[in-house]
Every structure is written in C-alpha cells, then in structure tokens.
Amino acid sequence: MNKQVQITEEDIFYFVNYPETLSVDKTDYINANLTRFSSQIEFYQSFNSQISAEESQQLKSEIEKRFSSPANTIRLSPTWNNAQTEVTGLRLAAASATLERKANSISFADSEQKFLIRILQTEEKRLLYFLSNVPIPPNTQLKLVLHPSNVHYIISDINEALEIYADSEIGSIDVTVMI
C-alpha cells in the first residue's frame, strides 16, 4: 500500500536545512519522491551553497515571500481566559487588600493546536509566552501581529517571555515565520 503524505513548502525547507526536525514519514516520502520535489529541494540547496551577495539577497527575498505569504501565516484565536485570578500564598492576619496582587491570563491557539500563546497580565506588566508542539529551528524569528490593534512584535528567542505594550483588547494573533 502506497501511503500518501501531505508535503508542504515548509516541509521541503526543513528536509534540506533541518532534516532531524522532520517526521520519519515525511522524510521517507520525500526521499521516495525526489524527482517530484527536485525543484524545491534544489532551490533550498542552492540557497545554502556559496553564491554572490546579490544572488544571496535575491534568494533570501524569495524565501521570505514564500514564508510570509498569508498561506504561511497562522491565526491564533482565544481559547481560555482567566480574568482576575488572585495570586495565592501565605496571608497574615494584618495583610491588607493593597498587598493582594491580581493577574489576568488568556490563551490563544491555532485550529490544529500546534501553537499556543499565553499572555499573563499583572499590574506591573504584560508578558507573552510562545509554546509550540512542533520543532522550531534555532535562530528562527517569529512575527506576531495582534488584532484588532495591528501591533507588531518580533520574537527572536521563543524560550524567553516577550513583554508587550499593547493596551487594547487582543482578539486574535497572527504568527508568521521570518527567515
């Protein structure tokens, strides 16, 4: 039985540049169908070879177009909202209400539950945490667009919280991989 596997442009990119992050099924399927994917594979291989600066910039622009197109932007929608959650802890008899801290949190996820953004808001700051169920290569930058305010942020390190300054309500978040 010949198993049909869905291969995207992004899968070809990972096949060439980060093969260890691609599933065994996808790797085997691409290897079995090298002629079918030859032009895409050659494109990414040529990007990695030694070429002139002008050609390098042209190829980089082509990759950016492919990954920043609307088809490669993932929309995350609210999934969970915990408004006014009190921070628990030791409470002394003389403790006043002014010492009580409150935090709000909201989660956003894509339809396939591959990406999750968690925003934690305290009285002092608003922190955004990006979590992924799929491997993201090192040094990958992500562009976030908060809607409806259209405020843009760039995440350079997904292991670090990002402090956001958007004061308005966030209805959804678009995530785009930047190369």
N, CA and C atoms as an extended XYZ file, in Angstrom:
537
Properties=species:S:1:pos:R:3:atomname:S:1:resname:S:1:resid:I:1 pbc="F F F"
N         0.842       -1.182        0.000 N   MET     1
C         0.000        0.000        0.000 CA  MET     1
C         0.884        1.242        0.000 C   MET     1
N         0.650        2.127       -0.934 N   ASN     2
C         1.420        3.359       -1.041 CA  ASN     2
C         0.747        4.435       -0.202 C   ASN     2
N         1.409        4.857        0.823 N   LYS     3
C         0.856        5.830        1.761 CA  LYS     3
C         1.042        7.245        1.217 C   LYS     3
N        -0.047        8.014        1.153 N   GLN     4
C         0.007        9.397        0.676 CA  GLN     4
C         0.249       10.313        1.874 C   GLN     4
N         1.284       11.131        1.785 N   VAL     5
C         1.649       12.054        2.845 CA  VAL     5
C         1.565       13.464        2.281 C   VAL     5
N         1.000       14.384        3.040 N   GLN     6
C         0.889       15.788        2.615 CA  GLN     6
C         2.221       16.480        2.894 C   GLN     6
N         2.852       17.003        1.851 N   ILE     7
C         4.136       17.703        1.959 CA  ILE     7
C         3.918       19.164        1.593 C   ILE     7
N         4.380       20.052        2.467 N   THR     8
C         4.266       21.488        2.219 CA  THR     8
C         5.632       22.060        1.852 C   THR     8
N         5.622       23.296        1.409 N   GLU     9
C         6.879       24.000        1.100 CA  GLU     9
C         7.763       24.068        2.347 C   GLU     9
N         7.130       24.261        3.477 N   GLU    10
C         7.862       24.326        4.740 CA  GLU    10
C         8.545       22.985        5.039 C   GLU    10
N         7.865       21.869        4.731 N   ASP    11
C         8.465       20.545        4.924 CA  ASP    11
C         9.723       20.391        4.074 C   ASP    11
N         9.687       20.882        2.837 N   ILE    12
C        10.871       20.808        1.967 CA  ILE    12
C        12.000       21.641        2.564 C   ILE    12
N        11.665       22.829        3.062 N   PHE    13
C        12.669       23.677        3.711 CA  PHE    13
C        13.342       22.922        4.867 C   PHE    13
N        12.540       22.285        5.723 N   TYR    14
C        13.102       21.532        6.851 CA  TYR    14
C        13.866       20.295        6.377 C   TYR    14
N        13.394       19.655        5.314 N   PHE    15
C        14.072       18.486        4.756 CA  PHE    15
C        15.506       18.838        4.363 C   PHE    15
N        15.687       20.004        3.748 N   VAL    16
C        17.001       20.426        3.284 CA  VAL    16
C        17.845       20.985        4.432 C   VAL    16
N        17.262       21.823        5.277 N   ASN    17
C        18.035       22.551        6.281 CA  ASN    17
C        18.057       21.925        7.671 C   ASN    17
N        16.975       21.289        8.073 N   TYR    18
C        16.874       20.719        9.425 CA  TYR    18
C        16.209       19.346        9.347 C   TYR    18
N        16.835       18.386        8.673 N   PRO    19
C        16.167       17.090        8.457 CA  PRO    19
C        15.814       16.365        9.759 C   PRO    19
N        16.529       16.638       10.819 N   GLU    20
C        16.253       15.957       12.091 CA  GLU    20
C        14.931       16.402       12.711 C   GLU    20
N        14.385       17.528       12.259 N   THR    21
C        13.124       18.016       12.822 CA  THR    21
C        11.907       17.501       12.060 C   THR    21
N        12.117       16.878       10.912 N   LEU    22
C        11.029       16.391       10.075 CA  LEU    22
C        10.650       14.971       10.497 C   LEU    22
N         9.367       14.649       10.466 N   SER    23
C         8.920       13.306       10.855 CA  SER    23
C         9.498       12.262        9.894 C   SER    23
N         9.618       11.045       10.380 N   VAL    24
C        10.166        9.946        9.581 CA  VAL    24
C         9.292        9.692        8.361 C   VAL    24
N         7.957        9.772        8.524 N   ASP    25
C         7.042        9.560        7.394 CA  ASP    25
C         7.298       10.564        6.276 C   ASP    25
N         7.432       11.828        6.646 N   LYS    26
C         7.646       12.866        5.642 CA  LYS    26
C         9.021       12.726        4.991 C   LYS    26
N        10.036       12.434        5.788 N   THR    27
C        11.385       12.243        5.247 CA  THR    27
C        11.401       11.076        4.260 C   THR    27
N        10.809        9.959        4.637 N   ASP    28
C        10.763        8.789        3.762 CA  ASP    28
C         9.983        9.090        2.481 C   ASP    28
N         8.876        9.805        2.605 N   TYR    29
C         8.056       10.135        1.436 CA  TYR    29
C         8.813       11.044        0.467 C   TYR    29
N         9.493       12.047        1.010 N   ILE    30
C        10.269       12.948        0.132 CA  ILE    30
C        11.399       12.178       -0.539 C   ILE    30
N        12.108       11.327        0.211 N   ASN    31
C        13.184       10.520       -0.363 CA  ASN    31
C        12.665        9.599       -1.464 C   ASN    31
N        11.459        9.061       -1.291 N   ALA    32
C        10.883        8.162       -2.292 CA  ALA    32
C        10.386        8.922       -3.519 C   ALA    32
N        10.201       10.249       -3.393 N   ASN    33
C         9.662       11.062       -4.485 CA  ASN    33
C        10.577       12.245       -4.798 C   ASN    33
N        11.877       11.996       -4.822 N   LEU    34
C        12.847       13.081       -5.040 CA  LEU    34
C        12.633       13.806       -6.362 C   LEU    34
N        12.263       13.097       -7.400 N   THR    35
C        12.062       13.776       -8.688 CA  THR    35
C        10.871       14.730       -8.635 C   THR    35
N         9.854       14.357       -7.896 N   ARG    36
C         8.666       15.210       -7.757 CA  ARG    36
C         8.990       16.530       -7.048 C   ARG    36
N         9.896       16.476       -6.071 N   PHE    37
C        10.236       17.651       -5.274 CA  PHE    37
C        11.589       18.248       -5.645 C   PHE    37
N        12.153       17.830       -6.776 N   SER    38
C        13.520       18.226       -7.125 CA  SER    38
C        13.712       19.737       -7.229 C   SER    38
N        12.752       20.457       -7.814 N   SER    39
C        12.944       21.904       -7.980 CA  SER    39
C        12.950       22.628       -6.630 C   SER    39
N        12.069       22.225       -5.718 N   GLN    40
C        12.054       22.860       -4.399 CA  GLN    40
C        13.318       22.506       -3.604 C   GLN    40
N        13.733       21.263       -3.689 N   ILE    41
C        14.944       20.837       -2.971 CA  ILE    41
C        16.154       21.586       -3.521 C   ILE    41
N        16.261       21.664       -4.838 N   GLU    42
C        17.379       22.395       -5.449 CA  GLU    42
C        17.371       23.865       -5.053 C   GLU    42
N        16.184       24.448       -4.953 N   PHE    43
C        16.081       25.844       -4.555 CA  PHE    43
C        16.710       26.058       -3.178 C   PHE    43
N        16.326       25.244       -2.209 N   TYR    44
C        16.857       25.419       -0.856 CA  TYR    44
C        18.327       24.999       -0.748 C   TYR    44
N        18.736       24.010       -1.511 N   GLN    45
C        20.150       23.635       -1.514 CA  GLN    45
C        21.011       24.736       -2.113 C   GLN    45
N        20.522       25.359       -3.162 N   SER    46
C        21.290       26.439       -3.778 CA  SER    46
C        21.398       27.640       -2.842 C   SER    46
N        20.398       27.828       -2.026 N   PHE    47
C        20.450       28.924       -1.053 CA  PHE    47
C        21.590       28.709       -0.062 C   PHE    47
N        21.854       27.460        0.266 N   ASN    48
C        22.902       27.149        1.243 CA  ASN    48
C        24.299       27.123        0.641 C   ASN    48
N        24.410       27.058       -0.682 N   SER    49
C        25.733       26.995       -1.301 CA  SER    49
C        26.375       28.376       -1.345 C   SER    49
N        27.661       28.401       -1.642 N   GLN    50
C        28.388       29.674       -1.734 CA  GLN    50
C        28.018       30.372       -3.025 C   GLN    50
N        27.363       31.534       -2.894 N   ILE    51
C        26.968       32.321       -4.052 CA  ILE    51
C        27.251       33.783       -3.766 C   ILE    51
N        27.132       34.596       -4.782 N   SER    52
C        27.426       36.018       -4.610 CA  SER    52
C        26.400       36.679       -3.690 C   SER    52
N        26.749       37.813       -3.136 N   ALA    53
C        25.875       38.528       -2.205 CA  ALA    53
C        24.569       38.942       -2.878 C   ALA    53
N        24.647       39.356       -4.144 N   GLU    54
C        23.439       39.768       -4.855 CA  GLU    54
C        22.487       38.598       -5.045 C   GLU    54
N        23.024       37.443       -5.471 N   GLU    55
C        22.190       36.253       -5.632 CA  GLU    55
C        21.637       35.806       -4.288 C   GLU    55
N        22.444       35.902       -3.249 N   SER    56
C        22.005       35.522       -1.915 CA  SER    56
C        20.817       36.368       -1.474 C   SER    56
N        20.877       37.665       -1.725 N   GLN    57
C        19.781       38.553       -1.344 CA  GLN    57
C        18.515       38.220       -2.128 C   GLN    57
N        18.665       37.901       -3.401 N   GLN    58
C        17.522       37.550       -4.234 CA  GLN    58
C        16.856       36.270       -3.725 C   GLN    58
N        17.660       35.252       -3.403 N   LEU    59
C        17.110       34.005       -2.874 CA  LEU    59
C        16.455       34.223       -1.518 C   LEU    59
N        17.090       35.022       -0.689 N   LYS    60
C        16.526       35.310        0.630 CA  LYS    60
C        15.163       35.988        0.481 C   LYS    60
N        15.054       36.906       -0.453 N   SER    61
C        13.777       37.575       -0.700 CA  SER    61
C        12.717       36.581       -1.158 C   SER    61
N        13.128       35.644       -2.002 N   GLU    62
C        12.188       34.626       -2.485 CA  GLU    62
C        11.693       33.755       -1.325 C   GLU    62
N        12.576       33.367       -0.432 N   ILE    63
C        12.179       32.565        0.736 CA  ILE    63
C        11.249       33.369        1.630 C   ILE    63
N        11.584       34.627        1.863 N   GLU    64
C        10.737       35.467        2.712 CA  GLU    64
C         9.344       35.589        2.123 C   GLU    64
N         9.256       35.720        0.796 N   LYS    65
C         7.946       35.801        0.148 CA  LYS    65
C         7.152       34.529        0.391 C   LYS    65
N         7.823       33.387        0.264 N   ARG    66
C         7.121       32.114        0.428 CA  ARG    66
C         6.610       31.934        1.850 C   ARG    66
N         7.441       32.271        2.845 N   PHE    67
C         7.044       32.027        4.223 CA  PHE    67
C         6.240       33.166        4.823 C   PHE    67
N         6.256       34.335        4.215 N   SER    68
C         5.479       35.429        4.795 CA  SER    68
C         4.175       35.653        4.042 C   SER    68
N         3.867       34.788        3.111 N   SER    69
C         2.591       34.914        2.407 CA  SER    69
C         1.462       34.569        3.372 C   SER    69
N         0.249       35.050        3.102 N   PRO    70
C        -0.875       34.771        4.000 CA  PRO    70
C        -1.097       33.282        4.234 C   PRO    70
N        -0.744       32.434        3.258 N   ALA    71
C        -0.924       30.993        3.426 CA  ALA    71
C        -0.011       30.444        4.514 C   ALA    71
N         1.099       31.128        4.800 N   ASN    72
C         2.038       30.661        5.808 CA  ASN    72
C         1.909       31.420        7.124 C   ASN    72
N         0.882       32.198        7.247 N   THR    73
C         0.585       32.890        8.491 CA  THR    73
C        -0.459       32.075        9.230 C   THR    73
N        -0.214       31.879       10.498 N   ILE    74
C        -1.120       31.069       11.307 CA  ILE    74
C        -1.902       31.992       12.224 C   ILE    74
N        -3.197       31.857       12.231 N   ARG    75
C        -4.068       32.674       13.083 CA  ARG    75
C        -4.332       31.919       14.383 C   ARG    75
N        -4.054       32.578       15.503 N   LEU    76
C        -4.337       32.020       16.820 CA  LEU    76
C        -5.519       32.775       17.413 C   LEU    76
N        -6.475       32.036       17.914 N   SER    77
C        -7.689       32.613       18.475 CA  SER    77
C        -7.767       32.317       19.959 C   SER    77
N        -8.509       33.120       20.706 N   PRO    78
C        -8.613       32.882       22.156 CA  PRO    78
C        -9.219       31.521       22.451 C   PRO    78
N        -8.628       30.824       23.415 N   THR    79
C        -9.144       29.514       23.817 CA  THR    79
C        -9.516       29.480       25.284 C   THR    79
N        -8.871       30.324       26.087 N   TRP    80
C        -9.115       30.283       27.529 CA  TRP    80
C        -8.801       31.632       28.117 C   TRP    80
N        -9.680       32.105       28.997 N   ASN    81
C        -9.494       33.409       29.615 CA  ASN    81
C        -9.748       33.273       31.102 C   ASN    81
N        -8.773       33.657       31.891 N   ASN    82
C        -8.902       33.593       33.337 CA  ASN    82
C        -8.748       35.007       33.871 C   ASN    82
N        -9.836       35.728       33.972 N   ALA    83
C        -9.779       37.116       34.417 CA  ALA    83
C        -9.773       37.204       35.934 C   ALA    83
N        -8.949       38.107       36.427 N   GLN    84
C        -8.891       38.438       37.844 CA  GLN    84
C        -8.597       37.224       38.741 C   GLN    84
N        -7.575       36.467       38.407 N   THR    85
C        -7.155       35.352       39.235 CA  THR    85
C        -6.280       35.882       40.354 C   THR    85
N        -6.661       35.593       41.573 N   GLU    86
C        -5.869       36.064       42.695 CA  GLU    86
C        -4.630       35.194       42.846 C   GLU    86
N        -3.502       35.834       43.170 N   VAL    87
C        -2.278       35.107       43.438 CA  VAL    87
C        -2.387       34.577       44.848 C   VAL    87
N        -2.271       33.266       44.997 N   THR    88
C        -2.424       32.680       46.320 CA  THR    88
C        -1.088       32.634       47.024 C   THR    88
N        -1.124       32.497       48.308 N   GLY    89
C         0.102       32.430       49.090 CA  GLY    89
C        -0.231       32.600       50.554 C   GLY    89
N         0.759       32.754       51.371 N   LEU    90
C         0.592       32.931       52.793 CA  LEU    90
C        -0.067       34.277       53.051 C   LEU    90
N        -1.130       34.281       53.837 N   ARG    91
C        -1.832       35.520       54.153 CA  ARG    91
C        -1.804       35.705       55.662 C   ARG    91
N        -1.223       36.789       56.090 N   LEU    92
C        -1.133       37.095       57.509 CA  LEU    92
C        -2.367       37.870       57.940 C   LEU    92
N        -2.643       37.826       59.245 N   ALA    93
C        -3.840       38.481       59.770 CA  ALA    93
C        -3.835       39.973       59.485 C   ALA    93
N        -2.686       40.593       59.475 N   ALA    94
C        -2.606       42.038       59.265 CA  ALA    94
C        -2.474       42.399       57.789 C   ALA    94
N        -2.546       41.416       56.919 N   ALA    95
C        -2.376       41.696       55.481 CA  ALA    95
C        -3.527       42.549       54.980 C   ALA    95
N        -3.206       43.500       54.159 N   SER    96
C        -4.241       44.384       53.637 CA  SER    96
C        -4.533       44.036       52.182 C   SER    96
N        -5.625       44.540       51.696 N   ALA    97
C        -6.016       44.294       50.307 CA  ALA    97
C        -5.040       44.924       49.325 C   ALA    97
N        -4.273       45.914       49.757 N   THR    98
C        -3.328       46.561       48.858 CA  THR    98
C        -2.139       45.666       48.548 C   THR    98
N        -1.894       44.667       49.374 N   LEU    99
C        -0.795       43.743       49.115 CA  LEU    99
C        -1.208       42.616       48.177 C   LEU    99
N        -2.513       42.486       47.952 N   GLU   100
C        -3.018       41.429       47.107 CA  GLU   100
C        -2.747       41.750       45.642 C   GLU   100
N        -2.105       40.840       44.936 N   ARG   101
C        -1.840       41.051       43.515 CA  ARG   101
C        -2.844       40.255       42.709 C   ARG   101
N        -3.244       40.810       41.604 N   LYS   102
C        -4.170       40.114       40.712 CA  LYS   102
C        -3.493       39.930       39.362 C   LYS   102
N        -3.830       38.823       38.722 N   ALA   103
C        -3.265       38.535       37.404 CA  ALA   103
C        -4.374       38.077       36.481 C   ALA   103
N        -4.301       38.491       35.246 N   ASN   104
C        -5.212       38.031       34.199 CA  ASN   104
C        -4.389       37.205       33.232 C   ASN   104
N        -5.000       36.188       32.685 N   SER   105
C        -4.295       35.412       31.669 CA  SER   105
C        -5.284       35.004       30.584 C   SER   105
N        -4.755       34.891       29.390 N   ILE   106
C        -5.560       34.444       28.253 CA  ILE   106
C        -4.656       33.607       27.351 C   ILE   106
N        -5.249       32.577       26.766 N   SER   107
C        -4.510       31.700       25.861 CA  SER   107
C        -5.067       31.808       24.454 C   SER   107
N        -4.169       31.691       23.486 N   PHE   108
C        -4.534       31.702       22.073 CA  PHE   108
C        -3.923       30.451       21.442 C   PHE   108
N        -4.680       29.774       20.577 N   ALA   109
C        -4.164       28.582       19.909 CA  ALA   109
C        -4.663       28.555       18.469 C   ALA   109
N        -3.908       27.850       17.624 N   ASP   110
C        -4.342       27.677       16.235 CA  ASP   110
C        -5.345       26.532       16.179 C   ASP   110
N        -5.972       26.349       15.045 N   SER   111
C        -7.025       25.338       14.913 CA  SER   111
C        -6.500       23.915       15.083 C   SER   111
N        -5.222       23.691       14.801 N   GLU   112
C        -4.645       22.352       14.923 CA  GLU   112
C        -3.970       22.125       16.277 C   GLU   112
N        -3.996       23.128       17.141 N   GLN   113
C        -3.395       23.051       18.471 CA  GLN   113
C        -1.889       22.779       18.423 C   GLN   113
N        -1.213       23.304       17.386 N   LYS   114
C         0.241       23.149       17.281 CA  LYS   114
C         0.969       24.281       17.991 C   LYS   114
N         0.330       25.462       18.035 N   PHE   115
C         0.957       26.634       18.634 CA  PHE   115
C         0.040       27.216       19.701 C   PHE   115
N         0.652       27.662       20.777 N   LEU   116
C        -0.087       28.268       21.878 CA  LEU   116
C         0.635       29.525       22.323 C   LEU   116
N        -0.122       30.574       22.500 N   ILE   117
C         0.414       31.800       23.084 CA  ILE   117
C        -0.358       32.045       24.364 C   ILE   117
N         0.370       32.292       25.414 N   ARG   118
C        -0.230       32.559       26.722 CA  ARG   118
C         0.196       33.963       27.120 C   ARG   118
N        -0.775       34.807       27.428 N   ILE   119
C        -0.475       36.166       27.861 CA  ILE   119
C        -0.878       36.288       29.323 C   ILE   119
N         0.080       36.673       30.133 N   LEU   120
C        -0.133       36.858       31.564 CA  LEU   120
C         0.009       38.344       31.853 C   LEU   120
N        -1.040       38.912       32.418 N   GLN   121
C        -1.017       40.341       32.719 CA  GLN   121
C        -1.138       40.533       34.222 C   GLN   121
N        -0.142       41.202       34.775 N   THR   122
C        -0.188       41.600       36.175 CA  THR   122
C        -0.359       43.109       36.204 C   THR   122
N        -0.384       43.672       37.388 N   GLU   123
C        -0.494       45.125       37.485 CA  GLU   123
C         0.759       45.806       36.950 C   GLU   123
N         1.890       45.110       36.994 N   GLU   124
C         3.163       45.709       36.576 CA  GLU   124
C         3.450       45.568       35.092 C   GLU   124
N         3.126       44.409       34.487 N   LYS   125
C         3.493       44.188       33.089 CA  LYS   125
C         2.620       43.126       32.442 C   LYS   125
N         2.791       43.011       31.137 N   ARG   126
C         2.049       42.048       30.324 CA  ARG   126
C         3.073       41.198       29.576 C   ARG   126
N         3.104       39.895       29.872 N   LEU   127
C         4.098       39.002       29.281 CA  LEU   127
C         3.444       37.999       28.341 C   LEU   127
N         4.094       37.775       27.203 N   LEU   128
C         3.619       36.835       26.200 CA  LEU   128
C         4.588       35.662       26.149 C   LEU   128
N         4.049       34.454       26.248 N   TYR   129
C         4.839       33.225       26.161 CA  TYR   129
C         4.390       32.460       24.921 C   TYR   129
N         5.352       32.039       24.097 N   PHE   130
C         5.051       31.285       22.884 CA  PHE   130
C         5.451       29.837       23.111 C   PHE   130
N         4.522       28.908       22.878 N   LEU   131
C         4.779       27.478       23.046 CA  LEU   131
C         4.412       26.765       21.746 C   LEU   131
N         5.170       25.728       21.416 N   SER   132
C         4.933       25.017       20.165 CA  SER   132
C         5.019       23.511       20.373 C   SER   132
N         4.129       22.779       19.712 N   ASN   133
C         4.176       21.316       19.716 CA  ASN   133
C         5.011       20.779       18.563 C   ASN   133
N         5.473       21.654       17.699 N   VAL   134
C         6.310       21.247       16.576 CA  VAL   134
C         7.688       21.885       16.753 C   VAL   134
N         8.736       21.211       16.312 N   PRO   135
C        10.081       21.768       16.466 CA  PRO   135
C        10.247       23.058       15.666 C   PRO   135
N        10.865       24.023       16.283 N   ILE   136
C        11.188       25.285       15.605 CA  ILE   136
C        12.708       25.392       15.595 C   ILE   136
N        13.304       25.511       14.410 N   PRO   137
C        14.763       25.561       14.319 CA  PRO   137
C        15.333       26.725       15.129 C   PRO   137
N        16.552       26.556       15.640 N   PRO   138
C        17.196       27.645       16.376 CA  PRO   138
C        17.344       28.883       15.493 C   PRO   138
N        17.347       30.034       16.103 N   ASN   139
C        17.516       31.325       15.432 CA  ASN   139
C        16.362       31.678       14.494 C   ASN   139
N        15.235       31.007       14.637 N   THR   140
C        14.065       31.349       13.842 CA  THR   140
C        13.365       32.523       14.510 C   THR   140
N        13.022       33.515       13.711 N   GLN   141
C        12.282       34.652       14.237 CA  GLN   141
C        10.820       34.517       13.842 C   GLN   141
N         9.962       34.904       14.756 N   LEU   142
C         8.530       34.872       14.505 CA  LEU   142
C         7.978       36.288       14.556 C   LEU   142
N         7.160       36.609       13.599 N   LYS   143
C         6.497       37.916       13.581 CA  LYS   143
C         5.085       37.705       14.116 C   LYS   143
N         4.722       38.481       15.121 N   LEU   144
C         3.391       38.421       15.703 CA  LEU   144
C         2.644       39.706       15.358 C   LEU   144
N         1.395       39.562       14.969 N   VAL   145
C         0.539       40.723       14.726 CA  VAL   145
C        -0.688       40.544       15.609 C   VAL   145
N        -0.877       41.485       16.543 N   LEU   146
C        -2.019       41.440       17.443 CA  LEU   146
C        -3.192       42.160       16.778 C   LEU   146
N        -4.350       41.519       16.804 N   HIS   147
C        -5.549       42.103       16.194 CA  HIS   147
C        -6.578       42.415       17.258 C   HIS   147
N        -7.339       43.453       17.177 N   PRO   148
C        -7.537       44.336       16.041 CA  PRO   148
C        -6.586       45.536       16.009 C   PRO   148
N        -5.695       45.680       16.987 N   SER   149
C        -4.837       46.871       17.059 CA  SER   149
C        -3.762       46.904       15.979 C   SER   149
N        -3.444       45.741       15.372 N   ASN   150
C        -2.423       45.634       14.332 CA  ASN   150
C        -1.024       45.987       14.848 C   ASN   150
N        -0.774       45.743       16.122 N   VAL   151
C         0.538       45.969       16.713 CA  VAL   151
C         1.423       44.773       16.364 C   VAL   151
N         2.680       45.055       15.941 N   HIS   152
C         3.613       44.015       15.505 CA  HIS   152
C         4.710       43.807       16.550 C   HIS   152
N         5.110       42.538       16.728 N   TYR   153
C         6.245       42.186       17.570 CA  TYR   153
C         7.061       41.123       16.851 C   TYR   153
N         8.338       41.059       17.171 N   ILE   154
C         9.221       40.010       16.646 CA  ILE   154
C         9.739       39.212       17.839 C   ILE   154
N         9.604       37.887       17.751 N   ILE   155
C        10.167       37.002       18.777 CA  ILE   155
C        11.450       36.419       18.203 C   ILE   155
N        12.565       36.702       18.862 N   SER   156
C        13.855       36.162       18.427 CA  SER   156
C        14.213       34.886       19.175 C   SER   156
N        13.715       34.755       20.398 N   ASP   157
C        14.008       33.580       21.216 CA  ASP   157
C        12.702       33.120       21.859 C   ASP   157
N        12.187       31.979       21.406 N   ILE   158
C        10.901       31.512       21.924 CA  ILE   158
C        11.001       30.997       23.357 C   ILE   158
N        12.206       30.883       23.875 N   ASN   159
C        12.381       30.429       25.254 CA  ASN   159
C        12.253       31.561       26.260 C   ASN   159
N        12.155       32.781       25.773 N   GLU   160
C        12.054       33.961       26.637 CA  GLU   160
C        10.659       34.567       26.528 C   GLU   160
N        10.156       35.087       27.647 N   ALA   161
C         8.881       35.807       27.607 CA  ALA   161
C         9.094       37.140       26.900 C   ALA   161
N         8.093       37.566       26.182 N   LEU   162
C         8.132       38.842       25.478 CA  LEU   162
C         7.205       39.803       26.204 C   LEU   162
N         7.736       40.962       26.617 N   GLU   163
C         6.888       41.959       27.249 CA  GLU   163
C         6.187       42.748       26.155 C   GLU   163
N         4.866       42.785       26.241 N   ILE   164
C         4.099       43.502       25.227 CA  ILE   164
C         3.479       44.747       25.849 C   ILE   164
N         3.301       45.747       25.014 N   TYR   165
C         2.833       47.043       25.500 CA  TYR   165
C         1.477       47.427       24.930 C   TYR   165
N         0.849       46.536       24.200 N   ALA   166
C        -0.465       46.834       23.630 CA  ALA   166
C        -1.493       46.886       24.756 C   ALA   166
N        -2.166       48.021       24.875 N   ASP   167
C        -3.141       48.192       25.945 CA  ASP   167
C        -4.524       47.700       25.567 C   ASP   167
N        -4.792       47.608       24.283 N   SER   168
C        -6.140       47.252       23.852 CA  SER   168
C        -6.384       45.747       23.974 C   SER   168
N        -7.641       45.392       23.863 N   GLU   169
C        -8.061       44.001       23.889 CA  GLU   169
C        -7.458       43.264       22.692 C   GLU   169
N        -7.058       42.020       22.888 N   ILE   170
C        -6.497       41.225       21.796 CA  ILE   170
C        -7.532       40.194       21.387 C   ILE   170
N        -7.972       40.269       20.129 N   GLY   171
C        -8.990       39.350       19.625 CA  GLY   171
C        -8.403       38.130       18.961 C   GLY   171
N        -7.233       38.286       18.326 N   SER   172
C        -6.535       37.174       17.682 CA  SER   172
C        -5.091       37.596       17.446 C   SER   172
N        -4.257       36.605       17.133 N   ILE   173
C        -2.840       36.853       16.887 CA  ILE   173
C        -2.426       36.074       15.637 C   ILE   173
N        -1.776       36.768       14.697 N   ASP   174
C        -1.210       36.110       13.517 CA  ASP   174
C         0.269       35.863       13.764 C   ASP   174
N         0.742       34.653       13.443 N   VAL   175
C         2.143       34.281       13.605 CA  VAL   175
C         2.693       33.936       12.230 C   VAL   175
N         3.836       34.560       11.873 N   THR   176
C         4.494       34.289       10.603 CA  THR   176
C         5.959       33.983       10.877 C   THR   176
N         6.465       32.918       10.243 N   VAL   177
C         7.883       32.571       10.364 CA  VAL   177
C         8.668       33.515        9.477 C   VAL   177
N         9.726       34.100       10.052 N   MET   178
C        10.595       35.004        9.284 CA  MET   178
C        11.934       34.315        9.092 C   MET   178
N        12.505       34.501        7.922 N   ILE   179
C        13.798       33.875        7.641 CA  ILE   179
C        14.816       34.955        7.414 C   ILE   179
